[in-house]
Amino acid sequence: MKTTPLSTTTAPAVRFGSSHGYRFVGDSVELNATFTITHRGAHDRAWALQLWACPSVPARSDDLVGHLVAEAPLPPIAEIAGETEAFVVTAPAQPPAGDRDHSMVLVLVARRAGSGDFDEVHDVASFPARERFHLPRLAGPVGYRVDGDRVRLEIAAIENPRDAANLSGTISVELWALAAPYSGGNFRGAPLAGAVLGTLAGQGRWTQLSLELPYAAPAGAESQVVVMVREWTGAGYTTRDFANLGALEPRTPAEPAAPAPVPTPTLLPPATPPVVATTKPAPAPATGSGKISLNSATIEQLLTIKGLPRAVAERIVRDRPFGTVNDILQVKGMGEKLLTRIRGQLTL
């Protein structure tokens, strides 16, 4: 689970002052601290602040185990050390995958001689409040079946728990074979299959996903299968949630008869920002109430509403997300009379 090997020095040259903290701003995090120099040799070292998400508060600095969320190099320590004003630095944030809370730990590190990494710990500061990250996630059971050179991936739901106005980045779902069960952070393995699904409105979900995808059997010793939900950010695709599915299922011969044609999703990871691929739509509306979700239904699902023109359905998908049902009155072609007739079939 530890993403960077660290060692704790027995002679710290710099320690945190009385003030330190962090604040997430979109896909970045602001780190702030005051510093106290305890050894003049600190002037000759390169320094950085790291923010870690840990399962629990480490009892000692050399017990630090968890996920490295962000790292920000510091200017020369002599320029920022002191108790008068906290120094603030911003760095890209990579929150840990999965839906659980974490203890947040700010770490002051130096670069050791001969090392290219900031890997020598001089001080740590833990925060009492645990942090839970609201990230796109899996909901319900996940499974797969390999059939020749195709794989069928079944996902009960993918949801975006963020605020209603917080549209996700482009979301992909990927099937990987790894050497061991995945626990978060960086990984190496063999990609088996993948598809780009598109963006998902906050508080929205895709349900009953059934994806038939091209399958690439692993050539190495990877034997543990994991499905990952990944989101496009400024740093590329980032894993947001995952489910370990156990040992790799044996490959079965394909059926003699050719299957019906299906759209071929975009294989991942792409080298450029992705284009949304066509996937098989869920056979039922995207809500459990029987109503059609304005913020997550496909165009074909919207067209099950009697009297709704295709052009209006396409504009609804283009203009969402909506904060209220009445907001679709702003969609060209949607008048009050039409909305009155179909309101009972709509939800957000």
Phi, psi and omega in degrees: 000330178292129185265342180220124178290128181239155173228145182261126180285148177272354180227078182300135178266338179219144175231162174293145172278205186279350186233133177195154180182182178211159178206125179278134177228098184062234180267014178238168176223136175266127177248133179225149181192157164254158186226149175236123179279128180249353179210134184296340178294350179299332182295338184263004184253158171262136188234158177207157170256137175237146172243126182244146169251118188240152176300326179208166179292124180293137179290327179222162182296331179277003173263011185293115178222132179164211185244127178282110184277319184202152175220131182228115175298150181251156171294176175310132190299331181295335183281341186238350181292141178144161184262001188278325183211134180286135177274136183242134177223147182246141180216153174300141182253135175236084182298155179291147178285155177102161185254081177206165181264164189219154168271129183264136185227126175266131187235131175260118186233154176237160176269124179285154178300131179083359180249143177269357184248155170276098190225010179249113185279129175249333177198154176226152177221120180262153180248137187292325183278130177280152186245131172243129184265129180270098186233153173307139190211161173283148176221121181090185186289155178227140178205169180210160175214128179268131178224095183065239181260020176233156175223138175256121181253122181249125180230124181299315180194151166236131184229156177246105185278004181289175178303155187302328182275000186261090179288136180289165164288176178300130184254136174238157172237133186225144175250125184234152168250123181241167179286336181212161177305143183279141178230010180113165177082196180292156181208160172231141180180195181247122177288130181262319182193162178187158178210148173269128184259335182114193179265158184225126181295152174301140184068010178260168178206151167258135182238158175051050179284127177228105187247123173259117193231153169300142185240133177243109181294141180293142180266344183259207184267008181295130185226352182257126186263137178221138172258135183237138169260123184235149184235138179283127176231182177299340180262009183102197179285133180236134180291126181254327178205165184202161174217122175281129186251011175087200184292150182300130179290136178300146180280127180258152179297147178289154176296146180299319181284139180291135179290162176297146181300139175230151176299140180267113180291163176291125176286148186242161354276142178282160179276345182230166177308135195284157170255135184297128178268159178276127176240163180293121183291152176298139184287348183236162176304160188277013177229158178279356184269355185087353178271162181267131181277119178297330187267350182221350180292150174282169177300319181296323177293320177297327182287352173285350176281116184298128177092356180272115181294150179301320182300321179290320178300318179295322179290326177299314179296321181292322189267351183287165013276160178247144179276329177221162177299322181299339182298338182286354172297341178281349179283130180301128180097351179260105178259172182296324180294316179296317180298321179299321181291324188253357185307320184296347180261002188248150171209169176274000000 
